[in-house]
Amino acid sequence: MEIVRQTLDERDRIYMVVTDRFSDGNPANNGRLGCEYRPGDLHFYQGGDWAGLKDKLAYIKRLGFTAVWMSPPQDNALFSRTADEAGYHGYYTRDFFHTNPHFGTQQDLSDLMEEARTLGLKMVLDAQINHTANYWNESGGGFDPAYGKPAPPFDEPSWYHHMPRMIEDFGNLYQRHYCSLGGLSDLAQENPACWRALLEAYRSRDGLRGWMAHGFSAARIDAVMEVPERFLTAFERHIQAPCFGEAYTGDVPENASFQKHIWSVLDFPLHFRMNNVFFEGADWQKVQEVFDQDGAYLSAKRLLTFLDNHDRARFLQNAADHYGKLRMALAFLYCVRGIPIVYYGTEQALGGDWRYTDSLVNDVNRQTMPGYDETTPLYLWIQRLNEIRSLFSDTFCFGEQKTVYIAPGDAVFAVLRTGRTKPDRVLGVFNNSPVPQERLLRLENVPESERWVNLLNTEETVPVKRGVCRVMLPPYGALLLANRKATAFLPAPVLQTTIRIPCDCGWGNALYLRGDTPPLSWEHGIRCDCVEPDLWQCVLERPSGGRILLKALLNDMVWESGDNHSVQARESAEIVPVFR
């Protein structure tokens, strides 16, 4: 009997998991030590599995999420063609019909799904219909004997495109649909036998077999730009569940075009523009340009929004480990239209290697979970944002969005969310600046006098008189002001190490810090914030104790002279560098 499932919708909040990196519930399925299983080497299996994920679903539920997007379940090639990476991520498909043994058996998957149903969590399947692992040897004109070939029935050569090159021009539809993505063997969906087998792998005609028979609530389709659109529509209809696609593009019209074929799409255009604002200091106009094009979508409210994921650098990696900036960005993500996705470990402050770079995104951004502490300030912050999104679901999930404050060169941005059927309003105000900000905001159609409460600290209220309110924002601060009361919440105390550095760096230069204690490193620097023309500042929330040895550098290249500075963690200090 086919399992009855709830489908994904605009009210959901998704927690994304890389299965191999989340929790090891059964060490017996980890693989061969020193072969594909190499603890500590993030290019290979680390031991996470469905038994471990099942054990931690209650943790995700308590964090406030309603859905879990997990790694592809099917069996993968053990290694890449170059043997420098294992198929732990799920995108090197070998056998579409059988489970990845490193994750577990069909029964383990069923047990995971049953636990999810018991907890009321929806599960999202990650589906691959564009490619398998890199089995086809173009130079030899066949499957590479040294590497092997996919499992039947996908070992049929006519089921693949055999173009002699990878995609070079993503604007060229022919290349996108027929050339190889990253060297992976490109499936020929137009071959009827190949297409029938793909559909059968995900859902049999009677609905009793295939991955969807386990009760998944939706599917994320990998690489939708590389699949002809008619097959995306046919796939969604066949599995009888909403699908959202991964279209790696910053162009809104191109991204929006996929909503004509499947339920929705990841909002990469907004992701790229948030990077511009949060990490590069660009004007808020960058994200406003995306919002101004929301009419291009059939429904902007069902876009899937995210700060980072398995294919992108972690937020704290890009943000020089600035927790305050992360809290502000998360509040922004939860306030604006779309369905928020949070990448696993964000609540435990996973931060990659704290370098602003995308060169290692398939490595340091896929760390193993460091623990499951439910008292960390970030855990409690995300838990509160999920609660707010639930309490004001009519407003955030289905209501209207209007920008009420934006100005060229201004670090402050404000957006008003208005309920669809209820008179609820929430004003989100965000300060992308290392210094406090004060602004006078004007709202339309507000009663003569009201007092709005900050949902992120319910002891704070702001009077709104004749549609005008004055807001005070701390550095990298966020306010979510509501016109009605909600459950009480006080943010967890924030303990910081603040390093202030009086220094005239000269026009166009920047100051960096290197040190001996993560997130500082002697190999590369963390950029400081310029809070005044001749004053720089670095704010850290780790380490939690001890002394930190550090040095300042100009543009992360020119070292200051003299001895290392020694700073006590969780205290404020001033250092005066000398550059000779």
C-alpha positions as CSV (number, residue, x, y, z in Angstrom):
1,M,0.0,0.0,0.0
2,E,1.3,3.4,-1.0
3,I,2.1,5.6,2.0
4,V,-0.1,8.7,2.4
5,R,2.1,11.8,2.8
6,Q,1.8,15.5,3.4
7,T,3.2,17.6,0.6
8,L,5.6,20.5,1.0
9,D,4.0,24.0,0.9
10,E,4.7,27.7,1.7
11,R,4.4,27.2,5.4
12,D,7.4,24.9,5.7
13,R,10.8,25.6,7.1
14,I,13.5,23.2,5.8
15,Y,16.6,21.9,7.4
16,M,19.2,20.6,4.8
17,V,21.3,17.6,5.8
18,V,24.3,16.0,4.1
19,T,23.6,12.6,5.4
20,D,27.2,11.4,5.5
21,R,28.2,14.4,7.7
22,F,25.3,14.5,10.2
23,S,25.3,11.6,12.5
24,D,26.8,8.1,12.5
25,G,24.2,5.7,13.9
26,N,25.6,2.5,12.6
27,P,29.5,2.3,12.4
28,A,29.1,-1.1,10.7
29,N,28.2,0.5,7.4
30,N,30.9,3.1,7.3
31,G,32.9,1.3,4.6
32,R,36.6,0.3,4.4
33,L,38.8,2.3,6.7
34,G,41.6,4.0,4.7
35,C,39.7,3.4,1.4
36,E,36.4,5.2,0.9
37,Y,36.0,5.8,4.6
38,R,38.7,8.2,5.8
39,P,37.7,10.0,9.0
40,G,38.9,13.6,9.0
41,D,39.4,13.8,5.2
42,L,36.3,15.5,4.0
43,H,36.7,14.3,0.4
44,F,35.7,10.8,1.6
45,Y,33.0,9.1,3.7
46,Q,32.8,10.2,7.4
47,G,30.2,7.7,8.6
48,G,26.9,9.5,8.7
49,D,23.8,7.4,7.9
50,W,20.0,7.1,8.1
51,A,20.2,5.4,11.5
52,G,22.0,8.5,12.8
53,L,19.7,10.9,11.1
54,K,16.7,9.0,12.5
55,D,18.2,9.4,16.0
56,K,18.5,13.2,15.5
57,L,15.2,14.0,13.9
58,A,13.8,15.0,17.3
59,Y,16.7,17.5,17.6
60,I,15.7,19.0,14.2
61,K,12.0,19.0,15.3
62,R,12.9,20.9,18.5
63,L,14.9,23.4,16.5
64,G,11.5,24.2,14.9
65,F,11.8,22.9,11.4
66,T,8.9,21.2,9.6
67,A,10.9,19.5,6.8
68,V,14.2,17.8,6.2
69,W,16.0,17.8,2.8
70,M,18.5,14.9,2.9
71,S,21.2,13.6,0.5
72,P,20.3,11.4,-2.5
73,P,19.6,7.8,-1.2
74,Q,20.7,5.7,-4.2
75,D,23.9,3.7,-4.5
76,N,26.9,5.7,-5.8
77,A,30.2,5.0,-7.5
78,L,32.7,4.4,-4.7
79,F,35.1,7.1,-6.1
80,S,35.3,9.8,-8.8
81,R,37.2,8.8,-12.0
82,T,40.3,10.5,-10.5
83,A,39.8,8.7,-7.2
84,D,40.3,11.9,-5.2
85,E,36.7,11.9,-3.9
86,A,34.2,9.3,-2.7
87,G,30.5,9.4,-3.7
88,Y,29.5,10.3,-0.1
89,H,27.4,13.3,-1.4
90,G,25.1,11.2,-3.6
91,Y,25.7,12.8,-7.0
92,Y,27.8,9.9,-8.5
93,T,24.9,7.6,-9.1
94,R,25.8,3.9,-9.9
95,D,22.4,2.2,-9.2
96,F,19.2,4.2,-9.3
97,F,17.2,1.3,-7.8
98,H,19.3,0.4,-4.7
99,T,20.3,2.2,-1.5
100,N,23.8,3.6,-0.8
101,P,25.0,0.9,1.6
102,H,27.0,3.5,3.5
103,F,23.7,5.1,4.5
104,G,21.8,1.8,5.2
105,T,19.3,-0.6,3.8
106,Q,15.8,-0.1,2.4
107,Q,14.6,-1.0,5.9
108,D,16.8,1.7,7.5
109,L,15.3,4.2,5.1
110,S,11.8,3.0,6.0
111,D,12.6,3.3,9.7
112,L,13.8,6.9,9.1
113,M,10.7,7.9,7.2
114,E,8.4,6.3,9.8
115,E,10.2,8.3,12.6
116,A,9.7,11.4,10.5
117,R,6.0,10.7,10.2
118,T,5.7,10.1,13.9
119,L,7.3,13.5,14.6
120,G,5.3,15.3,11.9
121,L,8.4,16.1,9.8
122,K,8.2,16.1,6.1
123,M,11.1,14.6,4.2
124,V,12.5,16.0,0.9
125,L,14.1,13.7,-1.6
126,D,17.1,14.8,-3.6
127,A,16.6,13.5,-7.2
128,Q,19.1,13.1,-10.1
129,I,17.7,12.8,-13.6
130,N,20.5,14.5,-15.5
131,H,23.5,12.3,-15.0
132,T,25.3,9.4,-13.4
133,A,28.9,9.2,-12.2
134,N,31.6,9.7,-14.9
135,Y,31.4,6.2,-16.3
136,W,31.7,7.0,-20.0
137,N,35.2,7.3,-21.5
138,E,34.7,9.7,-24.4
139,S,38.2,9.2,-25.8
140,G,37.7,5.4,-25.8
141,G,34.1,5.5,-26.9
142,G,32.7,3.2,-24.2
143,F,32.5,2.6,-20.5
144,D,35.9,2.8,-18.9
145,P,37.0,-0.7,-18.0
146,A,39.2,0.6,-15.3
147,Y,36.4,2.5,-13.7
148,G,33.4,0.2,-14.2
149,K,30.0,1.0,-15.5
150,P,26.6,1.8,-14.0
151,A,24.3,-1.0,-12.7
152,P,21.6,-2.4,-15.1
153,P,19.6,-1.2,-16.8
154,F,21.7,2.0,-17.0
155,D,24.6,0.1,-18.5
156,E,23.1,0.6,-22.0
157,P,25.4,3.0,-24.0
158,S,22.5,4.4,-26.0
159,W,21.0,5.9,-22.8
160,Y,23.7,8.6,-22.7
161,H,24.8,11.6,-24.7
162,H,28.3,11.2,-26.0
163,M,29.5,14.8,-26.6
164,P,33.2,15.2,-26.6
165,R,33.2,18.1,-24.2
166,M,31.8,19.5,-21.0
167,I,29.4,22.5,-20.9
168,E,31.4,25.6,-21.8
169,D,28.6,28.0,-22.4
170,F,25.6,27.7,-20.1
171,G,23.7,30.2,-22.3
172,N,23.8,27.6,-25.1
173,L,20.8,25.3,-24.7
174,Y,22.3,22.6,-26.8
175,Q,25.4,22.4,-24.7
176,R,23.4,22.5,-21.5
177,H,21.1,19.6,-22.6
178,Y,23.6,17.4,-24.4
179,C,27.1,18.1,-23.0
180,S,28.6,16.8,-19.7
181,L,28.1,18.7,-16.5
182,G,31.5,18.6,-14.7
183,G,32.5,15.4,-16.6
184,L,29.5,13.4,-15.3
185,S,27.9,11.0,-17.8
186,D,24.9,12.8,-19.3
187,L,21.6,10.8,-19.5
188,A,19.6,10.9,-22.7
189,Q,16.1,11.6,-21.3
190,E,14.7,11.6,-24.9
191,N,15.5,7.9,-25.1
192,P,12.2,6.3,-24.1
193,A,13.7,3.3,-22.4
194,C,16.1,5.5,-20.4
195,W,13.3,7.8,-19.4
196,R,10.9,5.0,-18.3
197,A,13.7,3.5,-16.1
198,L,14.3,6.9,-14.5
199,L,10.6,7.3,-13.7
200,E,10.4,3.8,-12.4
201,A,13.3,4.3,-10.1
202,Y,11.5,7.2,-8.4
203,R,8.0,5.9,-8.5
204,S,6.6,2.7,-10.0
205,R,3.3,2.9,-12.0
206,D,1.4,1.4,-9.1
207,G,3.1,3.7,-6.6
208,L,4.3,0.8,-4.5
209,R,8.0,0.9,-5.4
210,G,10.6,3.5,-6.0
211,W,12.0,6.2,-3.7
212,M,8.7,8.1,-3.5
213,A,7.0,5.0,-2.1
214,H,8.7,5.7,1.2
215,G,6.5,8.8,1.6
216,F,8.7,11.7,0.6
217,S,6.8,15.0,0.7
218,A,8.7,16.7,-2.2
219,A,11.7,16.4,-4.4
220,R,14.6,18.7,-5.1
221,I,15.7,18.1,-8.7
222,D,19.4,18.5,-9.2
223,A,20.8,20.5,-12.2
224,V,17.4,21.5,-13.8
225,M,19.1,23.9,-16.2
226,E,20.7,20.8,-17.8
227,V,17.5,18.9,-18.3
228,P,15.0,19.8,-21.1
229,E,12.0,21.4,-19.4
230,R,9.4,19.0,-20.7
231,F,11.1,16.2,-18.7
232,L,11.0,18.3,-15.5
233,T,7.2,18.7,-15.9
234,A,6.8,15.0,-16.7
235,F,8.9,14.0,-13.7
236,E,6.9,16.1,-11.2
237,R,3.6,14.7,-12.6
238,H,4.9,11.2,-12.4
239,I,6.0,11.3,-8.8
240,Q,2.9,13.2,-7.8
241,A,4.7,15.6,-5.4
242,P,5.9,19.2,-5.6
243,C,9.4,19.6,-7.0
244,F,11.8,22.4,-6.7
245,G,14.8,22.8,-8.9
246,E,18.4,23.8,-8.6
247,A,19.1,26.4,-11.4
248,Y,22.6,27.8,-10.8
249,T,21.8,31.3,-12.2
250,G,21.7,34.8,-10.9
251,D,19.3,35.9,-13.6
252,V,15.7,36.3,-12.3
253,P,13.9,35.8,-15.6
254,E,15.9,32.6,-16.3
255,N,15.3,31.3,-12.8
256,A,11.6,32.2,-12.9
257,S,11.1,30.3,-16.2
258,F,11.4,27.0,-14.3
259,Q,8.3,27.7,-12.3
260,K,6.4,27.2,-15.5
261,H,7.5,23.6,-15.5
262,I,7.7,22.5,-11.8
263,W,6.4,23.8,-8.5
264,S,9.3,26.0,-7.6
265,V,13.0,26.7,-7.7
266,L,15.9,27.6,-5.4
267,D,16.3,31.4,-5.2
268,F,19.9,31.6,-6.4
269,P,19.5,35.2,-7.6
270,L,18.7,36.4,-4.1
271,H,21.5,34.2,-2.7
272,F,24.1,35.9,-4.9
273,R,22.8,39.4,-4.1
274,M,22.8,38.6,-0.3
275,N,26.4,37.7,-0.8
276,N,27.1,41.0,-2.4
277,V,25.4,42.9,0.5
278,F,26.5,40.8,3.6
279,F,30.1,40.0,2.5
280,E,31.1,42.7,0.0
281,G,29.4,45.7,1.6
282,A,27.2,46.4,-1.5
283,D,24.1,48.6,-1.1
284,W,20.8,46.9,-0.2
285,Q,19.7,47.9,-3.7
286,K,21.3,44.7,-4.8
287,V,18.6,42.6,-3.1
288,Q,15.9,45.1,-3.9
289,E,16.6,44.6,-7.6
290,V,15.7,40.9,-7.1
291,F,12.5,41.8,-5.1
292,D,11.5,44.2,-7.9
293,Q,11.4,41.3,-10.3
294,D,9.2,39.1,-8.2
295,G,6.4,39.5,-10.7
296,A,8.4,37.3,-13.1
297,Y,7.6,34.3,-10.9
298,L,4.3,32.4,-10.9
299,S,4.7,32.6,-7.1
300,A,7.6,34.3,-5.4
301,K,6.2,33.1,-2.1
302,R,7.2,29.5,-2.8
303,L,10.8,30.3,-3.8
304,L,13.3,28.3,-1.7
305,T,15.6,30.9,0.0
306,F,18.9,30.1,1.6
307,L,22.1,31.7,3.0
308,D,24.4,28.7,2.2
309,N,24.3,25.0,1.3
310,H,26.4,22.0,0.2
311,D,27.5,23.8,-3.0
312,R,28.2,27.2,-1.5
313,A,30.6,28.5,1.1
314,R,29.2,28.6,4.7
315,F,28.0,32.0,5.8
316,L,30.4,32.2,8.7
317,Q,33.2,31.3,6.4
318,N,32.4,34.2,4.2
319,A,31.6,36.6,7.1
320,A,34.9,36.2,9.0
321,D,33.1,34.2,11.7
322,H,30.9,37.2,12.7
323,Y,28.0,35.7,14.5
324,G,26.2,39.0,14.7
325,K,26.1,39.3,11.0
326,L,24.8,35.7,10.8
327,R,22.0,36.5,13.3
328,M,21.0,39.5,11.2
329,A,21.1,37.6,8.0
330,L,19.0,34.8,9.4
331,A,16.4,37.3,10.6
332,F,16.4,38.7,7.1
333,L,16.0,35.3,5.5
334,Y,13.0,34.4,7.7
335,C,11.4,37.8,7.2
336,V,11.3,38.1,3.4
337,R,9.2,36.1,1.0
338,G,10.0,32.5,0.3
339,I,10.5,29.2,2.1
340,P,13.7,29.4,4.3
341,I,16.2,26.6,4.1
342,V,18.9,26.4,6.8
343,Y,22.1,24.3,6.2
344,Y,22.9,21.7,8.8
345,G,25.3,22.8,11.5
346,T,24.5,26.6,11.2
347,E,23.0,26.4,14.7
348,Q,26.4,24.9,15.9
349,A,28.4,27.6,14.2
350,L,30.0,25.5,11.5
351,G,32.2,28.0,9.6
352,G,34.4,26.2,7.1
353,D,37.9,27.6,7.2
354,W,36.9,31.2,7.6
355,R,38.1,32.4,4.2
356,Y,36.0,34.3,1.8
357,T,36.5,32.0,-1.1
358,D,34.5,29.5,-3.2
359,S,37.5,27.5,-4.1
360,L,37.0,24.8,-1.5
361,V,33.2,24.7,-1.3
362,N,33.0,21.0,-1.8
363,D,35.3,20.4,1.1
364,V,35.3,22.7,4.1
365,N,31.6,23.6,3.8
366,R,30.7,19.9,4.4
367,Q,32.1,19.4,7.8
368,T,30.9,16.7,10.2
369,M,28.5,17.9,12.9
370,P,30.5,19.0,15.9
371,G,27.6,18.2,18.4
372,Y,23.9,18.7,19.1
373,D,23.9,21.3,21.8
374,E,20.4,22.8,22.2
375,T,21.6,25.7,24.4
376,T,23.9,27.6,22.0
377,P,22.9,31.2,21.2
378,L,22.6,30.3,17.5
379,Y,20.4,27.3,18.2
380,L,18.1,29.4,20.3
381,W,18.1,32.2,17.7
382,I,17.1,29.8,14.9
383,Q,14.5,28.1,17.1
384,R,13.0,31.5,17.8
385,L,12.9,32.4,14.1
386,N,11.1,29.2,13.4
387,E,8.6,30.0,16.1
388,I,8.0,33.5,14.7
389,R,7.5,32.1,11.3
390,S,4.9,29.7,12.7
391,L,3.1,32.3,14.9
392,F,2.8,34.7,11.9
393,S,2.5,32.2,9.1
394,D,-0.3,34.1,7.4
395,T,2.0,37.1,7.3
396,F,5.3,35.6,6.3
397,C,4.1,32.7,4.2
398,F,1.2,34.2,2.3
399,G,1.2,37.9,3.1
400,E,2.5,40.9,1.1
401,Q,6.0,42.4,1.2
402,K,6.8,46.0,0.8
403,T,10.1,47.8,1.1
404,V,9.6,50.8,3.4
405,Y,13.2,52.1,3.7
406,I,16.2,51.9,1.4
407,A,18.7,54.6,0.4
408,P,21.9,54.7,-1.7
409,G,24.9,53.9,0.5
410,D,22.7,53.3,3.5
411,A,23.4,50.3,5.7
412,V,19.8,50.1,6.9
413,F,17.0,48.3,5.1
414,A,13.4,47.9,6.2
415,V,10.6,45.7,4.8
416,L,7.0,45.5,5.9
417,R,5.1,42.2,5.8
418,T,1.3,42.3,5.9
419,G,-1.0,39.4,6.6
420,R,-3.1,38.0,3.8
421,T,-6.3,37.4,5.8
422,K,-5.3,38.7,9.3
423,P,-4.5,42.3,10.3
424,D,-1.0,41.2,11.4
425,R,2.0,43.3,10.4
426,V,5.7,42.7,11.0
427,L,8.3,45.4,10.2
428,G,11.8,43.9,9.6
429,V,14.6,46.4,10.0
430,F,18.2,45.3,9.3
431,N,21.6,47.0,9.9
432,N,24.4,45.7,7.8
433,S,26.9,47.9,9.6
434,P,29.5,47.5,12.4
435,V,28.2,50.7,14.1
436,P,24.8,51.4,15.7
437,Q,22.2,53.1,13.5
438,E,19.0,55.1,14.2
439,R,16.3,55.7,11.6
440,L,12.9,57.4,11.4
441,L,10.5,55.1,9.4
442,R,7.2,55.9,7.9
443,L,4.4,53.3,7.6
444,E,1.2,53.6,5.7
445,N,-2.3,52.8,6.9
446,V,-1.3,52.4,10.6
447,P,-3.8,53.4,13.3
448,E,-3.3,56.6,15.2
449,S,-1.1,55.2,17.9
450,E,0.3,51.7,18.5
451,R,3.1,50.1,20.3
452,W,4.9,47.4,18.3
453,V,6.9,44.6,20.0
454,N,10.3,43.3,18.9
455,L,9.8,39.6,18.3
456,L,13.5,39.0,18.8
457,N,13.4,40.5,22.2
458,T,9.9,41.0,23.5
459,E,11.0,43.3,26.3
460,E,11.6,45.9,23.6
461,T,8.7,47.9,22.2
462,V,8.6,50.8,19.7
463,P,5.8,53.4,19.6
464,V,4.2,54.0,16.2
465,K,2.4,57.3,16.1
466,R,0.7,58.5,12.9
467,G,2.5,55.9,11.0
468,V,6.0,57.0,12.2
469,C,8.4,55.1,14.3
470,R,12.0,55.7,15.4
471,V,14.2,52.6,15.6
472,M,17.6,52.0,17.1
473,L,19.7,49.1,15.8
474,P,22.9,47.7,17.3
475,P,25.8,46.8,15.0
476,Y,24.7,44.2,12.6
477,G,21.3,44.2,14.4
478,A,17.9,43.2,13.3
479,L,14.4,44.1,14.5
480,L,11.2,42.2,13.8
481,L,8.5,44.5,15.1
482,A,5.0,43.2,15.2
483,N,1.7,45.0,15.8
484,R,0.5,42.3,18.3
485,K,2.1,40.4,21.1
486,A,3.6,37.0,20.8
487,T,5.2,34.5,23.1
488,A,7.9,36.0,25.3
489,F,11.6,35.7,24.1
490,L,14.9,37.1,25.4
491,P,18.0,36.5,23.3
492,A,20.8,34.5,24.9
493,P,23.6,36.6,26.3
494,V,26.3,37.2,23.8
495,L,29.9,36.9,25.0
496,Q,32.4,38.5,22.6
497,T,36.1,39.2,22.1
498,T,36.3,42.8,20.8
499,I,39.6,43.9,19.3
500,R,39.8,47.6,18.5
501,I,42.7,48.8,16.3
502,P,43.5,52.5,15.8
503,C,45.2,52.6,12.5
504,D,45.3,54.8,9.4
505,C,45.5,52.3,6.6
506,G,45.4,54.7,3.8
507,W,42.7,55.0,1.2
508,G,41.6,51.7,-0.4
509,N,43.4,49.5,2.1
510,A,42.0,47.2,4.7
511,L,43.2,45.7,8.0
512,Y,43.3,42.0,8.7
513,L,44.1,39.8,11.7
514,R,45.9,36.5,11.8
515,G,46.4,34.5,15.0
516,D,46.9,31.1,16.7
517,T,43.4,30.2,17.7
518,P,40.4,29.5,15.4
519,P,38.8,31.3,13.7
520,L,42.1,33.1,13.5
521,S,44.9,31.4,11.6
522,W,48.5,32.2,10.8
523,E,48.0,31.1,7.2
524,H,45.2,33.6,6.2
525,G,43.6,36.6,7.7
526,I,40.1,37.7,8.8
527,R,39.1,41.2,7.6
528,C,38.3,43.7,10.3
529,D,35.4,46.2,10.1
530,C,36.2,49.9,9.7
531,V,34.0,51.6,12.3
532,E,35.6,55.1,12.0
533,P,38.0,56.5,9.4
534,D,41.0,55.6,11.5
535,L,39.6,52.8,13.7
536,W,39.1,49.2,12.9
537,Q,37.4,46.4,14.9
538,C,37.1,42.7,15.0
539,V,34.4,41.0,17.0
540,L,34.6,37.3,17.7
541,E,32.4,34.9,19.7
542,R,34.9,32.1,19.8
543,P,37.1,30.9,21.4
544,S,35.3,30.8,24.7
545,G,38.4,31.2,26.9
546,G,42.2,31.5,27.1
547,R,44.5,33.9,25.4
548,I,44.7,34.6,21.7
549,L,48.0,35.5,20.0
550,L,47.5,37.7,17.0
551,K,49.0,40.2,14.5
552,A,47.6,42.8,12.2
553,L,48.3,42.9,8.4
554,L,47.6,45.4,5.7
555,N,45.5,43.9,3.0
556,D,46.4,40.5,4.5
557,M,49.8,40.8,2.9
558,V,52.0,43.2,4.9
559,W,52.7,42.2,8.5
560,E,53.0,44.6,11.3
561,S,56.4,44.7,13.0
562,G,57.1,43.7,16.6
563,D,55.9,40.9,18.8
564,N,52.6,39.1,18.7
565,H,49.7,40.7,20.7
566,S,48.1,38.7,23.4
567,V,44.4,39.2,24.0
568,Q,42.1,37.5,26.6
569,A,39.1,35.8,25.0
570,R,35.7,37.3,25.9
571,E,37.2,40.6,26.8
572,S,37.8,43.9,25.0
573,A,41.3,44.9,24.0
574,E,43.0,47.6,21.9
575,I,46.1,46.9,19.9
576,V,48.2,49.5,18.1
577,P,50.1,48.0,15.1
578,V,53.2,49.5,13.6
579,F,54.0,49.1,10.0
580,R,57.5,49.9,8.9
